[in-house]
Amino acid sequence: MPGLQHAVTIAAPPERVWEVVADVERWPERIPTVDTVERLDAGPLAVGSRTRLKQPRLSPAVWTVTELTNGSSFTWESRSAGITITADHLVEPHPDGTRLTLALRMSGPVAGLAWLLTRSLTKRYVETEAASIRKTAETR
């Protein structure tokens, strides 16, 4: 199953980092690799919550939360013809503040081809997301 994982240390408490990570509606103003976010249901993120996300150079995708531990992690999935993309967001205490780990995996019949076509862009987007979350969490 193709994918990647990227971790950064953030000089802010886990509660603050979680606040930034879980506030997906504000991602477009905080993360340059996110054009638009549209929540398709009301309330805070919860298992089953759906969000339409548009990123530069990628087709719009609907992401559904499949796992959530409030204050520390959520996983969501996006499905399209022949591929499922799973993204993890993990916030953990660290001696220097917080450790944020972002991971993405692709599965399905066309996952290998999709990964070949998007690996470089995906790596850049995940690294930019982590850096942007760090900057936002440390600024306040």
VEXDREN-45536 format. One line per 8 residues: number of its first residue (from 1); their letters; for each residue x, y, z of C-alpha. Coordinates in steps of 0.5 Angstrom, whole numbers. Example, Ala and Ser with C-alpha at 12.3 -4.5 7.8 and 13.67 -1.06 7.14 Angstrom:
2
1> AS> 25 -9 16  27 -2 14
END
This chain:
140
1> MPGLQHAV> 0 0 0  3 6 -2  4 12 2  8 17 7  9 19 14  11 26 16  12 29 23  14 35 26
9> TIAAPPER> 15 38 33  11 44 35  13 49 41  6 49 43  2 45 48  -2 39 45  -9 42 46  -7 48 42
17> VWEVVADV> -4 44 36  -11 40 36  -15 46 36  -11 48 29  -12 41 26  -19 40 28  -21 46 26  -21 44 18
25> ERWPERIP> -26 50 16  -20 55 17  -15 51 13  -16 55 7  -13 61 11  -8 57 15  -5 52 9  -3 54 2
33> TVDTVERL> -5 47 -1  -12 48 1  -17 52 -3  -23 51 0  -27 47 5  -34 45 6  -37 42 12  -43 37 10
41> DAGPLAVG> -45 37 17  -46 41 23  -42 41 29  -35 39 31  -31 33 27  -34 26 29  -34 19 26  -38 20 20
49> SRTRLKQP> -37 27 19  -36 29 12  -32 35 9  -31 37 1  -24 39 0  -21 42 -6  -13 43 -7  -9 46 -12
57> RLSPAVWT> -8 41 -18  -13 36 -15  -20 34 -16  -25 36 -10  -25 30 -5  -30 28 0  -27 26 6  -31 22 12
65> VTELTNGS> -28 21 19  -27 14 20  -24 15 27  -23 20 32  -20 21 39  -22 28 41  -16 32 43  -11 27 40
73> SFTWESRS> -12 24 33  -17 23 27  -17 19 21  -21 20 15  -22 17 8  -24 19 1  -26 14 -4  -26 15 -12
81> AGITITAD> -26 10 -18  -21 5 -16  -18 8 -10  -19 10 -3  -14 15 0  -13 15 8  -10 21 12  -8 20 19
89> HLVEPHPD> -7 27 24  -4 25 30  -2 30 36  2 27 42  5 31 48  13 32 47  18 34 51  19 41 47
97> GTRLTLAL> 11 42 46  8 37 41  9 32 36  5 32 30  5 26 25  1 26 19  0 20 15  -3 18 8
105> RMSGPVAG> -4 12 5  -7 9 -2  -11 3 -3  -15 0 -9  -14 -3 -16  -11 4 -18  -7 6 -12  0 4 -15
113> LAWLLTRS> -1 8 -21  -4 14 -17  2 14 -13  7 14 -18  3 20 -21  2 24 -15  7 22 -10  12 28 -11
121> LTKRYVET> 6 33 -10  3 29 -4  9 29 0  10 37 -2  3 38 1  4 34 7  10 37 9  7 44 8
129> EAASIRKT> 1 42 12  5 40 18  9 47 17  3 51 17  0 48 23  6 49 26  7 56 25  -1 57 26
137> AETR> 0 54 33  6 57 35  4 64 33  -1 65 38
END
